[in-house]
Amino acid sequence: MSQSAATPAADQKQLLAEHYDEFRRVARGVLNGDAQALQLQPTDLAHAAAIKIFSLNRIDLQGRTHFLSLSARIMRQILMDEVRRVRAAKRQAPPVTTFWPGEENAALDLEALDAALSKLETIDADRARLVEQRFFAGLTIEEIAAAEGKSESTLKRQWRAARAWLIHELEQR
């Protein structure tokens, strides 16, 4: 095996080792609220996401923020698969809720959030990715700005607009 073929996997393992505590913190935050009823522990979610990331051996991770951003998308997919599994097993299963980052009193239905976020992706993929990075990866505006080479003020405006759009969309349901 050539040296360059081993580098991406080694980089992935190093990123996971360096940021594993943060990775689990993000998983714990995502599973906040009723999401604990899914019988999916933060460690399980973190491990499942790590396994999926390692299976994506053709992806060249560009540091911590890119790693956590990719992790956010994967955690979202795993979490929604689990929500759908639980809902399919119980006919009258109550909605699974979580909270907006930093707002313990603003509960959100995970399925409704996922549907609204998917709709936002068709309208504005950049804002949808920003929401994913903030909500599922726990990244700050400053971290996202540094990683994407955008100004913080632009991202703050995009975050406010995306959040307002999502709140409006969620209220319509």
C-alpha positions as CSV (number, residue, x, y, z in Angstrom):
1,M,0.0,0.0,0.0
2,S,1.4,3.4,-0.9
3,Q,2.0,6.1,1.7
4,S,-0.6,8.4,0.2
5,A,-3.3,5.7,0.4
6,A,-2.9,5.4,4.2
7,T,-2.8,9.1,4.9
8,P,-6.6,9.9,4.7
9,A,-7.5,7.0,7.1
10,A,-4.7,8.0,9.5
11,D,-5.9,11.7,9.4
12,Q,-9.5,10.5,10.1
13,K,-8.3,8.5,13.1
14,Q,-6.2,11.3,14.4
15,L,-9.1,13.8,14.0
16,L,-11.4,11.4,15.9
17,A,-8.9,10.8,18.6
18,E,-8.3,14.6,19.0
19,H,-11.9,15.5,19.0
20,Y,-13.7,12.5,20.4
21,D,-14.8,14.2,23.6
22,E,-16.3,17.0,21.5
23,F,-17.8,14.4,19.2
24,R,-19.6,12.8,22.1
25,R,-20.6,16.2,23.5
26,V,-22.3,17.0,20.2
27,A,-24.0,13.6,20.2
28,R,-25.2,14.3,23.8
29,G,-26.5,17.7,22.7
30,V,-28.4,16.2,19.7
31,L,-29.9,13.6,22.0
32,N,-31.1,16.2,24.5
33,G,-34.8,16.2,25.4
34,D,-37.1,13.4,24.4
35,A,-34.5,12.0,22.0
36,Q,-33.2,10.0,25.0
37,A,-36.4,7.8,24.5
38,L,-34.8,6.5,21.3
39,Q,-32.7,4.0,23.4
40,L,-29.7,5.5,21.6
41,Q,-27.0,6.7,23.9
42,P,-24.6,9.6,22.9
43,T,-21.7,7.1,22.8
44,D,-23.7,4.8,20.5
45,L,-24.5,7.7,18.2
46,A,-20.8,8.9,18.3
47,H,-19.6,5.4,17.5
48,A,-22.0,4.8,14.7
49,A,-21.1,8.1,13.1
50,A,-17.3,7.4,13.5
51,I,-17.8,4.0,11.8
52,K,-19.6,5.7,8.9
53,I,-16.9,8.3,8.6
54,F,-14.2,5.7,8.5
55,S,-16.1,3.9,5.7
56,L,-15.9,7.0,3.6
57,N,-12.3,6.5,2.9
58,R,-12.3,8.6,-0.2
59,I,-13.1,11.8,1.6
60,D,-10.2,14.2,2.3
61,L,-11.0,15.8,5.6
62,Q,-9.7,19.3,5.9
63,G,-9.4,19.7,9.6
64,R,-11.6,19.9,12.7
65,T,-14.4,22.0,11.3
66,H,-14.8,19.9,8.2
67,F,-14.7,16.7,10.3
68,L,-17.4,18.0,12.7
69,S,-19.5,19.3,9.8
70,L,-19.4,15.9,8.1
71,S,-20.1,14.3,11.5
72,A,-23.2,16.5,11.9
73,R,-24.7,15.3,8.6
74,I,-24.0,11.7,9.5
75,M,-25.3,12.0,13.0
76,R,-28.5,13.6,11.6
77,Q,-28.9,10.7,9.2
78,I,-28.4,8.1,11.9
79,L,-30.7,9.9,14.4
80,M,-33.5,10.2,11.8
81,D,-33.2,6.5,10.9
82,E,-33.6,5.7,14.6
83,V,-36.6,8.1,14.9
84,R,-38.3,6.4,11.9
85,R,-37.5,2.9,13.3
86,V,-39.1,3.8,16.7
87,R,-42.1,5.5,15.0
88,A,-42.6,2.4,12.8
89,A,-42.5,0.1,15.7
90,K,-45.2,2.0,17.6
91,R,-48.4,3.2,15.9
92,Q,-49.1,6.1,18.3
93,A,-45.5,6.9,19.2
94,P,-45.2,10.5,20.5
95,P,-42.9,12.9,18.6
96,V,-39.2,12.9,19.6
97,T,-38.1,16.3,20.6
98,T,-34.8,18.1,21.2
99,F,-33.8,21.7,21.7
100,W,-32.3,24.6,19.8
101,P,-28.6,24.9,20.6
102,G,-28.3,26.9,23.8
103,E,-32.1,27.2,24.4
104,E,-33.3,24.5,26.9
105,N,-36.8,25.8,26.8
106,A,-37.4,25.7,23.0
107,A,-38.3,22.1,22.2
108,L,-38.3,20.9,18.6
109,D,-39.9,17.8,17.0
110,L,-36.9,16.0,15.4
111,E,-38.9,14.7,12.4
112,A,-40.4,18.1,11.7
113,L,-37.0,19.7,12.0
114,D,-35.5,17.2,9.6
115,A,-38.3,17.7,7.1
116,A,-38.0,21.5,7.4
117,L,-34.2,21.3,7.0
118,S,-34.6,19.1,3.9
119,K,-36.9,21.7,2.5
120,L,-34.4,24.4,3.3
121,E,-31.7,22.4,1.5
122,T,-33.7,22.7,-1.8
123,I,-34.2,26.5,-1.3
124,D,-30.8,27.4,0.1
125,A,-28.2,24.7,0.6
126,D,-25.7,27.1,2.2
127,R,-28.1,28.1,5.0
128,A,-29.2,24.5,5.5
129,R,-25.5,23.5,5.9
130,L,-25.1,26.3,8.4
131,V,-28.0,25.1,10.5
132,E,-26.6,21.6,10.4
133,Q,-23.2,22.8,11.5
134,R,-24.7,24.9,14.3
135,F,-27.3,22.4,15.4
136,F,-25.8,19.0,14.9
137,A,-22.1,19.8,15.1
138,G,-22.3,22.5,17.8
139,L,-20.0,24.7,15.8
140,T,-19.9,28.5,16.5
141,I,-20.4,31.1,13.9
142,E,-16.7,32.0,14.4
143,E,-15.6,28.4,13.7
144,I,-17.7,28.1,10.6
145,A,-16.5,31.5,9.3
146,A,-12.9,30.5,9.7
147,A,-13.4,27.2,8.0
148,E,-15.4,28.5,5.1
149,G,-13.6,31.8,4.6
150,K,-16.7,33.8,5.1
151,S,-17.2,36.8,7.3
152,E,-18.8,36.3,10.7
153,S,-21.3,39.1,10.0
154,T,-22.5,37.4,6.8
155,L,-22.9,34.1,8.6
156,K,-24.7,35.7,11.5
157,R,-27.2,37.2,9.1
158,Q,-27.6,33.8,7.3
159,W,-28.1,32.1,10.7
160,R,-30.8,34.5,11.8
161,A,-32.5,34.2,8.4
162,A,-32.3,30.4,8.4
163,R,-33.4,30.1,12.0
164,A,-36.4,32.4,11.4
165,W,-37.3,30.5,8.2
166,L,-37.2,27.2,10.1
167,I,-39.2,28.5,13.0
168,H,-41.9,29.8,10.6
169,E,-41.8,26.5,8.7
170,L,-42.1,24.5,11.9
171,E,-45.0,26.6,13.1
172,Q,-46.9,25.8,9.9
173,R,-46.9,22.1,10.7
